Amino acid sequence: METKERGNPKTRQGVVVSDRMDKTVVVEVQDRARHSLYGRRIRRTKRLKAHDETNDCRVGDRVALIETRPLSKDKHWRVLRVVERAK
C-alpha cells in the first residue's frame, strides 16, 4: 500500500517567549507586510503554541516550526529544530 503525500506544510521561525507548559512552548513569530493603502512596511506578530517533545527549548531561543495536525485546541505547530540558542 502506498503512503499519501500530505502536501507542503508551512514553516515559520520565531523566538520562544514562554516554556512554562509541559512539552509546549509559546513562540512569537514576526511577519513583515506592506500596508494595503499607504505602502509602508509594517510588522505583525503572532504568538503560536508549538509542541516540544523533548522540552529542550528555553526562553529566548530562535526555533523553526512546522505546521502539523491539531494536537490540542490551540496547538497546530511542532518545533522542527533550535536554530539559535539564547545568549
Salt bridges, closest charged atoms under 4 A:
ASP19 OD2 - ARG58 NH1 3.32
GLU28 OE2 - ARG47 NH1 3.78
GLU53 OE2 - LYS23 NZ 3.05
GLU53 OE1 - HIS51 NE2 2.74
ASP56 OD2 - ARG85 NH2 3.75
ASP61 OD2 - ARG85 NH1 2.96
ASP74 OD2 - LYS49 NZ 3.43
GLU84 OE2 - LYS87 NZ 2.86
